């Protein structure tokens, strides 16, 4: 959890439009069946919302890659058998 929270904080810190107050945060918000979910809250001015939203999503992926954190996706295993 700490590594993920640190990677999320790195992504937050890279946001030019993020406001210092209220302070942004990243916390565990749910334990799912096959994933731990996090909530990230970062405040910005209304006119910067969409640009920061998409920039943050992209930066989270880059930060996870740099820190060796793998995102979970639904998986389906198919086993083929010959008769």
C-alpha positions, -999 to +999 in steps of 0.1 A: +000+000+000+027+025+008+044+020-025+012+027-044+004+057-022+039+071-029+035+065-067+001+083-066+017+112-046+044+115-073+017+118-099-001+144-079+031+164-073+036+165-111+003+184-116+009+221-125-028+230-118-031+212-084-039+235-055-020+231-022-051+238-002-071+218+004-042+193+005-045+165-020-045+129-008-044+093-019-059+066+003-072+031+002-110+032-004-120-004-010-108-039-009-123-056-040-123-093-050-091-090-069-079-055-063-073-028-037-089+004-048-076+039-040-092+073-040-072+103-052-084+138-044-067+168-060-083+202-061-078+227-089-096+258-103-127+249-123-112+261-156-083+236-152-104+206-142-104+186-174-068+192-184-057+182-149-080+152-148-065+137-180-030+147-171-033+130-137-046+098-152-017+096-176+008+105-150-005+079-126+002+052-152+038+066-158+044+067-121+032+032-116+055+020-145+085+038-130+078+023-096+071-013-108+035-012-098+012-033-120-024-023-125-050-050-123-074-057-152-102-083-155-087-116-166-102-146-183-084-179-185-093-202-214-082-238-213-085-257-246-087-295-245-085-318-275-110-347-276 
